[in-house]
Amino acid sequence: MNRIFGTKSAAPKPTLNEAIGGLEERISSLDVRLAKLNGELTSYQQKMANMRDGPGKNAIKQRALKVLKQRKQIEVQRDQLQAQSWNMEQASMTSENLRNTMATLDAMKTANKELKKQYGKVNVDKIEELQDEMADLMDMADELQDTMSRNYSVADEVDEAELDAELEALGEELEFEQAEPSYLQEEMPTFVDEQQEPAVANAAQ
């Protein structure tokens, strides 16, 4: 039975990129053949340009037509391979984009699970209670600062009448000091430095 139907091949199937590489190699080989045929056609054209009409020229013309026909066939085959390669490249790009999308989705799912775990450990009520405690502590700190900075030497509210009376008393005291007799006022002693040397010099004269 195996001789008739054969056995299933165990070799791994080529990947899409490998298939594209195979097509590119075939296209390159066809390009080499086309270049060779173009060279032959150029040679035939040059020969026919220098020949007169006759059996010889007709024979070269037939060869040129044969080569031209081969070139047409190879060009058609090459265009088909290029179309296949292009389609396969598009399929490869689509497959790559799909893999990238799936990888992004997997990463997002993992991140979502991690975020849920982290947020599950957070107690919103405790956070609000902590904020209230912090606000109370800040209020207490402000009260302490006000208490420590309080000035006990001067009353917060001073009677303006008392200030006017005190100012008037200071004025009267100043007038009284200015009216005292001169002998009651302290006088600063005046010291005169006597220059003895000039007097001695005058006596000598």
C-alpha positions as CSV (number, residue, x, y, z in Angstrom):
1,M,0.0,0.0,0.0
2,N,2.8,2.4,0.8
3,R,4.3,1.8,-2.7
4,I,1.0,2.9,-4.3
5,F,-0.1,5.8,-2.1
6,G,3.2,6.6,-0.5
7,T,3.7,7.6,3.2
8,K,3.1,10.9,4.9
9,S,6.3,12.9,5.0
10,A,7.6,13.6,8.5
11,A,9.7,16.6,7.4
12,P,8.6,19.9,8.8
13,K,6.6,22.2,6.5
14,P,8.4,25.3,5.3
15,T,7.5,28.5,7.0
16,L,6.0,31.5,5.2
17,N,9.4,33.3,5.3
18,E,11.1,30.2,3.9
19,A,8.6,30.0,1.1
20,I,9.1,33.7,0.3
21,G,12.9,33.1,0.2
22,G,12.4,30.2,-2.3
23,L,10.3,32.4,-4.6
24,E,13.0,35.2,-4.5
25,E,15.6,32.7,-5.5
26,R,13.5,31.5,-8.5
27,I,12.9,35.1,-9.5
28,S,16.6,35.9,-9.4
29,S,17.4,32.9,-11.6
30,L,14.8,34.0,-14.1
31,D,16.4,37.5,-14.1
32,V,19.7,35.9,-15.0
33,R,18.0,34.0,-17.9
34,L,16.3,37.2,-19.1
35,A,19.6,39.1,-19.1
36,K,21.2,36.3,-21.2
37,L,18.3,36.3,-23.7
38,N,18.4,40.2,-24.0
39,G,22.1,39.9,-24.8
40,E,21.3,37.4,-27.6
41,L,18.6,39.6,-29.0
42,T,20.9,42.6,-29.1
43,S,23.5,40.5,-30.9
44,Y,20.9,39.4,-33.5
45,Q,19.7,42.9,-34.0
46,Q,23.2,44.2,-34.7
47,K,23.8,41.4,-37.2
48,M,20.6,42.0,-39.1
49,A,21.3,45.8,-39.2
50,N,24.5,45.1,-41.2
51,M,23.0,42.4,-43.5
52,R,21.0,42.6,-46.7
53,D,17.7,41.0,-47.1
54,G,18.0,37.4,-48.0
55,P,18.1,33.8,-46.6
56,G,20.9,34.6,-44.2
57,K,19.1,37.5,-42.7
58,N,15.8,35.6,-42.5
59,A,17.6,32.8,-40.6
60,I,18.9,35.2,-38.0
61,K,15.5,36.8,-37.8
62,Q,13.9,33.4,-37.0
63,R,16.5,32.8,-34.2
64,A,15.7,36.3,-32.8
65,L,12.0,35.6,-32.9
66,K,12.5,32.3,-31.0
67,V,14.6,34.1,-28.4
68,L,12.0,36.8,-28.1
69,K,9.3,34.2,-27.6
70,Q,11.3,32.6,-24.8
71,R,11.8,36.0,-23.2
72,K,8.1,36.6,-23.2
73,Q,7.4,33.3,-21.5
74,I,10.0,33.9,-18.9
75,E,8.7,37.4,-18.2
76,V,5.2,36.0,-17.7
77,Q,6.5,33.4,-15.3
78,R,8.6,36.0,-13.5
79,D,5.6,38.3,-13.1
80,Q,3.6,35.4,-11.6
81,L,6.3,34.6,-9.1
82,Q,6.6,38.2,-8.1
83,A,2.8,38.4,-7.6
84,Q,3.0,35.3,-5.4
85,S,5.9,36.7,-3.4
86,W,4.1,39.9,-2.9
87,N,0.9,38.2,-1.6
88,M,3.0,36.0,0.7
89,E,4.8,39.0,2.0
90,Q,1.5,40.7,2.8
91,A,0.3,37.5,4.5
92,S,3.6,37.5,6.5
93,M,3.1,41.1,7.6
94,T,-0.5,40.5,8.6
95,S,0.6,37.4,10.6
96,E,3.3,39.4,12.3
97,N,0.9,42.3,13.1
98,L,-1.5,39.7,14.6
99,R,1.2,38.2,16.7
100,N,2.2,41.7,18.0
101,T,-1.4,42.4,18.8
102,M,-1.8,39.2,20.7
103,A,1.4,39.9,22.6
104,T,0.2,43.4,23.5
105,L,-3.2,41.9,24.7
106,D,-1.4,39.4,26.8
107,A,0.8,42.1,28.4
108,M,-2.3,44.2,29.1
109,K,-4.1,41.3,30.7
110,T,-1.1,40.6,32.9
111,A,-0.8,44.3,33.9
112,N,-4.5,44.4,34.6
113,K,-4.2,41.4,37.0
114,E,-1.3,43.0,38.8
115,L,-3.2,46.3,39.2
116,K,-6.2,44.5,40.6
117,K,-3.9,42.7,43.1
118,Q,-2.3,46.0,44.2
119,Y,-5.6,47.9,44.5
120,G,-7.1,45.0,46.4
121,K,-4.5,45.7,49.1
122,V,-5.5,49.3,49.5
123,N,-8.2,50.2,52.1
124,V,-9.9,53.5,51.1
125,D,-11.5,53.9,54.5
126,K,-8.1,53.7,56.2
127,I,-6.7,56.3,53.8
128,E,-9.5,58.7,54.6
129,E,-9.1,58.1,58.4
130,L,-5.3,58.8,58.0
131,Q,-6.0,62.0,56.2
132,D,-8.4,63.1,59.0
133,E,-5.8,62.3,61.6
134,M,-3.2,64.3,59.6
135,A,-5.6,67.3,59.4
136,D,-6.2,67.2,63.2
137,L,-2.4,67.0,63.9
138,M,-1.8,70.0,61.7
139,D,-4.5,72.0,63.5
140,M,-2.9,71.1,66.9
141,A,0.5,72.2,65.5
142,D,-1.0,75.5,64.5
143,E,-2.5,76.0,68.0
144,L,0.9,75.2,69.6
145,Q,2.6,77.7,67.4
146,D,0.1,80.4,68.3
147,T,0.6,79.6,72.0
148,M,4.3,79.7,71.9
149,S,4.4,82.9,69.9
150,R,2.0,84.8,72.3
151,N,3.4,88.0,73.7
152,Y,2.6,88.5,77.4
153,S,4.4,91.9,77.8
154,V,1.8,93.9,75.9
155,A,-1.9,93.3,76.2
156,D,-3.7,92.5,73.0
157,E,-6.1,95.5,73.5
158,V,-4.7,98.8,75.0
159,D,-6.9,101.6,76.1
160,E,-6.2,104.7,74.0
161,A,-7.1,107.0,76.8
162,E,-4.4,105.4,79.0
163,L,-1.9,105.9,76.2
164,D,-2.9,109.6,75.8
165,A,-2.5,110.2,79.6
166,E,0.9,108.5,79.6
167,L,2.0,110.5,76.6
168,E,0.8,113.8,78.3
169,A,2.7,112.8,81.5
170,L,5.9,112.3,79.6
171,G,5.5,115.7,78.0
172,E,5.1,117.4,81.4
173,E,8.1,115.6,82.7
174,L,10.2,116.9,79.8
175,E,9.0,120.5,80.4
176,F,9.9,120.2,84.1
177,E,13.4,119.1,83.3
178,Q,13.9,121.9,80.9
179,A,12.7,124.5,83.6
180,E,15.2,123.5,86.3
181,P,17.8,126.1,87.4
182,S,21.1,125.9,85.7
183,Y,23.0,125.3,89.0
184,L,21.0,122.2,89.5
185,Q,21.9,120.8,86.2
186,E,25.1,118.8,86.1
187,E,27.9,120.6,84.4
188,M,30.7,118.7,82.8
189,P,34.1,119.9,84.1
190,T,36.3,121.6,81.5
191,F,39.9,120.5,81.4
192,V,42.4,122.8,79.9
193,D,45.7,121.4,79.0
194,E,48.3,124.0,80.0
195,Q,51.2,124.2,77.7
196,Q,54.1,124.7,80.1
197,E,56.9,124.6,77.6
198,P,56.0,127.9,75.7
199,A,55.7,129.7,79.1
200,V,59.1,128.5,80.2
201,A,60.6,129.6,76.9
202,N,59.1,133.2,77.3
203,A,60.5,133.5,80.8
204,A,63.9,132.7,79.6
205,Q,63.7,135.4,77.1
